[in-house]
């Protein structure tokens, strides 16, 4: 393959090779990371769902991309209470995978592995990063590991921007709520019990805890624990499972069922039956039209009721003209049987 690559002089975004070549990260998730990374610093302080909506990524595509980013450490979420009894979701976004401990340190504003989430280069003892003014103030510094890169860099410049603060936005209406501790505990127990279904699906406690959020989303969508266990342990590859953690993470994302309300909205209502055409009534009187409620109906309602009354009167007159004799009583039947026995004897 011949390739011809022209480096852009401006308006580009640097992307880690580990992100672009990630074998398990979907293309939507990679595009979302690059989109947020390339935004100006003041435009990043939004919920991840709003950035995805700006890309036209909604519904199942966004849920799958977000689940990939959470699974592989690019997005970390934590629910916390605020004043007034309300809740908010704090999101930590990075273009490099972060551990739970690193994300917790960044949320708290303390250095994580020698780097901070706000201000300066994040390296202890280093000079401050160049400012946006010309001429720049400060000395050039190395890139901040795990943080965001500049939205617009000039070719040849050495620039380092610290990662943005965690997006602390109120949960929008379309953003799903984080699972509760009880749901996470139930999901974790289901994941740990998979080893009884197949030995190759045995997980460690830390691995099950990392996948608990994905499994809890199944429970929130109405899937029972038994059905979840069956979906994860059935139809295993013939060549075996290479790693239980990777296999279960992939299956939890790829086979995630839709929400009940999404299924109800996507199912169109059945079309209403078309009314039958007008026909002439077979009843007595002047000719008139009516619309039957069934294809076998030939008379309108008033004519049909009149026919029923006439038929009932005719049956009553026949019964009065030829009355049916009353049946004999049981005494008469016993006496008749006795006389018949005496005559035969």
C-alpha positions in Angstrom: 0.0 0.0 0.0 1.3 3.4 -1.0 0.5 6.2 1.5 0.9 9.9 1.2 0.5 11.8 4.5 0.5 15.6 4.7 0.9 16.9 8.3 -1.6 19.7 8.9 0.0 23.0 9.9 -2.7 23.9 12.4 -6.1 22.8 13.8 -5.1 19.2 14.6 -5.4 16.9 17.6 -2.7 14.6 18.8 -3.9 11.1 19.5 -2.1 8.3 21.4 -1.4 5.3 19.3 -2.6 3.1 22.1 -6.1 4.7 21.7 -6.2 4.5 17.9 -5.0 0.9 17.8 -7.0 -0.4 20.8 -8.3 -3.8 19.6 -11.4 -3.8 21.8 -12.5 -0.1 21.8 -15.2 0.7 19.2 -14.8 3.3 16.6 -17.6 5.5 18.1 -15.7 5.5 21.5 -12.4 6.5 19.8 -14.1 9.3 17.8 -15.8 10.6 21.1 -12.4 10.7 22.8 -10.8 12.6 20.0 -13.7 15.0 19.7 -13.6 15.9 23.4 -9.8 16.1 23.4 -9.9 18.5 20.5 -12.3 20.9 22.1 -11.2 24.2 23.7 -10.6 23.9 27.4 -13.7 26.1 28.2 -16.0 23.9 26.1 -15.1 20.6 27.8 -16.9 21.2 31.0 -20.1 19.3 30.0 -21.5 15.9 30.5 -20.2 13.2 28.1 -23.7 12.7 26.7 -23.9 16.4 25.5 -20.6 16.0 23.6 -22.0 12.8 22.1 -25.2 14.5 21.1 -23.2 17.2 19.4 -21.6 14.4 17.3 -25.0 13.0 16.5 -24.3 10.0 18.6 -27.4 9.0 20.6 -29.3 6.0 21.8 -27.7 2.6 21.6 -24.5 3.9 19.9 -23.7 6.3 22.7 -24.5 3.7 25.4 -22.1 1.2 23.8 -19.3 3.8 23.3 -19.7 5.0 26.9 -19.6 1.4 28.2 -16.4 0.8 26.3 -14.8 3.9 27.7 -15.8 3.0 31.2 -14.7 -0.6 30.9 -11.2 0.3 29.6 -10.5 3.2 32.0 -11.0 6.3 29.8 -14.1 7.5 31.7 -14.8 7.2 35.4 -18.1 8.2 37.0 -19.1 8.7 40.6 -22.5 9.8 42.0 -22.4 12.2 44.9 -25.1 14.1 46.8 -25.2 17.9 46.7 -27.2 20.5 48.7 -30.9 20.2 48.7 -31.0 16.4 48.6 -30.1 16.3 44.9 -27.6 14.0 43.2 -25.0 14.7 40.5 -22.6 12.5 38.5 -19.0 13.5 38.4 -17.2 12.3 35.3 -13.5 12.1 34.9 -12.4 11.8 31.2 -8.9 11.0 29.9 -7.2 10.2 26.6 -5.1 7.6 28.5 -6.6 4.8 30.7 -6.7 5.6 34.4 -7.1 3.3 37.3 -9.8 3.9 39.9 -7.3 5.2 42.3 -5.9 7.7 39.8 -9.4 8.9 38.9 -10.3 9.3 42.6 -7.2 11.4 43.1 -8.0 13.6 40.1 -11.6 14.1 41.4 -10.2 15.2 44.7 -7.7 17.6 43.0 -4.6 15.9 44.4 -1.6 14.6 42.4 -2.2 11.2 40.8 1.1 9.5 40.0 2.9 12.8 39.8 0.3 14.6 37.8 -2.6 16.9 38.7 -5.8 17.6 36.9 -5.6 21.4 37.1 -2.9 24.0 36.8 0.7 23.8 35.6 2.4 20.8 34.1 1.4 18.5 36.9 5.1 17.5 37.5 6.4 18.4 41.0 9.1 21.0 40.8 8.6 21.7 37.1 8.3 25.2 35.7 4.8 26.4 34.8 3.4 25.6 31.3 3.4 28.3 28.6 0.4 30.6 28.7 -1.9 31.5 25.8 -0.4 35.0 25.5 2.3 36.0 23.0 5.0 35.9 23.9 4.4 32.9 26.1 5.3 33.0 29.7 7.1 30.0 31.3 9.3 27.2 29.9 8.2 24.4 27.7 7.2 21.2 29.5 6.4 17.6 28.6 2.9 16.4 27.9 0.7 15.6 30.9 0.1 11.8 31.1 -3.5 10.9 31.2 -4.7 14.4 30.5 -6.1 16.4 27.6 -4.0 17.8 24.7 -4.4 21.3 23.3 -7.4 21.9 21.0 -5.4 23.9 18.5 -1.6 23.6 18.3 0.8 25.3 15.8 3.2 23.0 14.2 6.6 23.1 15.8 5.4 24.4 19.2 5.9 22.5 22.4 2.8 23.1 24.4 1.2 21.3 27.3 -2.2 21.9 28.7 -3.3 20.2 31.9 -6.4 18.0 31.8 -9.6 19.7 32.4 -11.5 19.4 35.6 -14.0 16.6 36.0 -17.2 17.5 34.4 -19.5 18.2 37.3 -22.8 18.6 35.5 -26.3 17.7 36.7 -27.5 14.5 35.2 -29.5 15.4 32.0 -32.9 13.8 31.5 -31.5 11.4 28.8 -28.5 10.2 30.9 -29.2 6.9 32.7 -28.8 6.9 36.5 -25.9 5.1 38.0 -26.8 1.8 39.6 -27.3 1.6 43.4 -25.0 -0.2 45.8 -27.6 -3.0 46.1 -27.8 -3.5 42.3 -24.0 -3.5 42.1 -23.8 -6.2 44.9 -26.4 -8.4 43.1 -24.6 -8.0 39.8 -21.2 -8.9 41.4 -22.7 -12.0 43.0 -24.0 -13.1 39.6 -20.6 -12.6 38.0 -18.8 -14.5 40.7 -21.3 -17.4 40.4 -20.5 -17.9 36.7 -17.7 -20.3 37.7 -20.3 -22.8 38.7 -21.7 -22.7 35.1 -18.3 -22.9 33.4 -14.9 -23.1 35.0 -13.4 -20.9 32.3 -15.6 -18.0 33.4 -14.1 -17.8 36.9 -13.5 -14.2 37.9 -11.6 -12.6 40.8 -13.2 -10.3 43.2 -11.6 -7.2 41.8 -12.5 -8.2 38.2 -16.1 -8.8 39.2 -16.3 -5.4 40.9 -15.0 -3.7 37.7 -17.7 -5.4 35.6 -20.5 -5.0 38.2 -21.7 -1.7 36.7 -22.1 -3.2 33.2 -24.0 -6.2 34.7 -26.2 -4.0 36.9 -27.4 -2.1 33.8 -28.9 -5.4 32.6 -30.8 -5.7 35.8 -32.0 -2.2 35.5 -33.5 -3.1 32.1 -35.6 -5.8 33.5 -33.4 -8.8 33.0 -33.5 -11.3 35.9 -30.4 -12.7 37.6 -31.1 -16.1 36.1 -31.5 -14.8 32.5 -28.3 -12.7 33.0 -26.4 -15.7 34.2 -27.7 -17.7 31.2 -26.8 -15.0 28.7 -23.3 -14.8 29.9 -22.6 -18.5 30.2 -24.3 -20.0 27.2 -22.9 -20.5 23.7 -19.3 -20.3 24.7 -16.7 -20.4 21.9 -15.7 -23.8 20.8 -12.0 -23.0 21.2 -12.6 -21.8 24.8 -12.4 -18.5 26.5 -9.0 -16.8 26.5 -9.7 -14.4 29.4 -12.9 -14.5 31.4 -12.7 -10.7 32.1 -12.4 -9.7 28.5 -14.9 -12.2 27.2 -17.6 -11.1 29.8 -16.9 -7.4 29.3 -17.4 -7.8 25.5 -20.6 -9.9 26.0 -22.1 -7.5 28.5 -21.6 -4.6 26.1 -22.5 -6.3 22.8 -25.6 -8.2 24.1 -27.0 -5.4 26.2 -30.8 -5.5 25.8 -32.7 -2.3 25.0 -34.7 -0.5 27.7 -38.4 -1.4 28.0 -39.5 2.1 27.0 -37.2 2.0 23.9 -38.8 -1.2 22.8 -42.3 0.1 23.4 -41.5 3.3 21.4 -40.0 1.4 18.6 -43.0 -0.9 18.2 -45.6 0.8 16.0 -49.2 0.5 17.0 -51.3 -2.0 14.9 -53.1 -0.2 12.1 -56.8 0.3 12.7 -59.1 -1.7 10.5 -60.7 0.1 7.6 -64.5 0.6 7.8 -66.7 -1.5 5.6 -68.5 0.1 2.7 -72.2 1.1 2.8 -74.6 -1.6 1.6 -78.4 -1.8 1.0 -80.4 -3.3 3.9 -82.3 -6.5 3.3 -85.0 -5.6 5.8 -88.6 -4.5 5.1 -89.7 -1.0 4.2 -88.1 1.5 1.9 -84.6 0.8 0.5 -81.9 2.4 2.7 -78.2 2.1 3.2 -76.2 1.2 6.3 -72.6 0.4 7.3 -72.3 -3.2 8.7 -70.0 -3.9 11.6 -69.1 -7.3 10.0 -69.0 -8.7 6.5 -71.8 -11.3 7.1 -74.3 -8.7 8.3 -77.1 -7.9 5.8 -79.6 -5.9 7.8 -79.3 -2.7 9.8 -79.9 -2.6 13.5 -83.6 -1.4 13.6 -84.6 -3.9 10.8 -82.8 -6.7 12.6 -84.6 -6.0 15.9 -87.9 -5.8 14.1 -87.3 -9.2 12.5 -86.4 -10.7 15.9 -89.6 -9.4 17.4 -91.7 -10.8 14.5 -90.0 -14.2 14.8 -90.7 -14.3 18.5 -94.4 -13.4 18.1 -94.8 -16.1 15.4 -93.2 -18.8 17.7 -95.5 -17.7 20.6 -98.6 -17.9 18.3 -97.6 -21.5 17.3 -97.2 -22.5 20.8 -100.6 -21.2 21.8 -102.3 -22.9 18.8 -100.7 -26.3 19.4 -100.0 -26.5 23.1 -97.7 -29.2 24.1 -99.3 -31.6 26.7 -97.7 -31.5 30.1 -95.5 -34.5 30.8 -96.9 -37.1 33.3 -95.9 -36.8 36.9 -93.7 -39.3 38.6 -96.7 -40.9 40.3 -98.4 -41.5 37.0 -95.2 -43.0 35.6 -94.9 -45.4 38.5 -98.5 -46.5 38.2 -98.1 -47.0 34.5 -95.0 -49.1 35.1 -96.9 -51.2 37.7 -99.8 -51.9 35.3 -97.4 -52.9 32.6 -95.7 -55.4 35.0 -99.0 -56.8 36.1 -100.2 -57.3 32.5 -97.0 -59.1 31.5 -97.1 -61.3 34.7 
